[in-house]
Amino acid sequence: LPRPSGMALRPKQTIMGKTINIRCKNTGRTHKIPIGFTLEEVYDLLDLHLPLGPTSAKVNNKVEGLHFMFFNDKDVEFLDYSSPSGMRTYTRSLFFVLYKAVRDLYPDARLRIDTPVSNGYYCTLEKSGKAASGDTGQSNSWGEEEVSAIRRRMQEIIDANLPFHRITCPTEEAISVFRRDGLENKAKLLESVGELYTTYYTLDDTADYFYGSLLIRTGQLTLFDAIPYGEGLLLRLPDPEHPGQLRPMREQPKMFDVFREQHRWQKILGVSTIGEFNQACANGHTYDLINVSEALQEKKISRIADRIAEHPELKVILIAGPSSSGKTTFARRLSFQLMACGLQPVPISLDDYFLNREETPLLPNGDYDYENVEAMNIPLFNEQINALLNGEEVELPRYNFQTGRSEKSGRRLQLQPGMLLILEGIHALNPTLTRDIPEKNKFKIYASALTSILLDDHNYIPTTDNRLLRRIVRDYKYRGYSAEETIRRWPEVRKGEERWIFPYQEQADVMVNTALLFELAALRTHALPLLEQVPEHAPEYSEAYRLRKFLSYLQPISLDGLPPTSLLREFLGGSTIQY
């Protein structure tokens, strides 16, 4: 679409004579526009034609909805859903349409947009009273008939091209609206934040709250699907890399099970949203949340160790995960639990198996591609691991990162009864790396920080945000990098993960969620000052501002009660674990 249907300039006689200047990145020029124009009107005025239509825009490097009005000179860059920010706007708007469709059809049901899985969003419906299927509310499963009805109603709302109205009012009025509609977790969230005014949206007769901008009209939602999935539905989204197509379905049963486990933990803690978390902390339960969260995670690690110990043939423990997943601390804590089972874990660094620098694959720009699995000396690795499994003694290599060459370490190793190898790295689950090692001897673990709390029922916090905040704090504390530098590098880090880590995660024997329910509140105190240092002129400002905004919903907590062996200490400091 060249522009959202229904977009049009206001009558010229309503525009005041004053003008302002905007520097538009899309045109590469400066334009004079009437004061009071919205982004929607400026898009038409400049006769822009983004192939996917505009979803939002960066205004002085801060993402704004197309409702935004101009009263001063600004820099502007219009976005479509091929950009991460544009896709977030598209997705939030689709969430609202889904909520309205459910509310229209099943007004007594509670929609929960719960889990990103299989390249979509898993949603559940908690039925009460007159349930969606017409029963008494005993079953919360969605059937094909219900999902089809919701999908049809969503399409009707989109075809009607209804406007998303943006309303700013005193916060107590917004709280009253959400309590009236049964959205108690939104009311608790707004009460805990304590802002004087709140901005929310309406769609026809339905109100909702989002911590980012929405589209102008439902007609801009050109592509979606909703299909039965688990006991709920999977909301499917467009593929930014292939416009006109939905993201391909990717079966992720093990990942889905991890999220189900997280839901059980939330029930134990009695907290699943930030509003509930803030309220629990205000009521003096902060240390309880920390202690129970840590205990649940330690119990999970203990069970994995027990599982390994029950199978003496398992000698090669492979641990992989994306950046800032906490896999290093996880590997150490797993080692402690294995020792408690009477085993002797021996760590081996995969970094020591890099090829000499001149043999390393190159990126298109000529830089060395150290994230490529072919940058590893795969034949030597398999040869030495198999030799160890056969009871032979080997001399392990050591990689000299200054010279870029593999050297002899002088460290000799021979496996004794009860000994097993712990190998942690981004390629640990890649079958290419361990191609010659017998499957019966391998145990594969995927560890990642999968956000364990929602903002509210309709606002999911991306798991990548959790990891990015960890990395921002750690990079500053241990590497001297600013938040601006870390955010700048993040897209390339994500590309490497998409290529070398995520395709193999379902091959794991077990998946572990390293995120802790309370950790965003713990990271807040450290991350906010770093994010505030990102200057407005920097391209990374929009991402820093977005992260600051959602962190502001969390009440900060003291780290006094955080155990010295907590996985979060890897990023915050103060750990008694030696790395």
Disulfide bonds with the S-S distance in Angstrom:
none
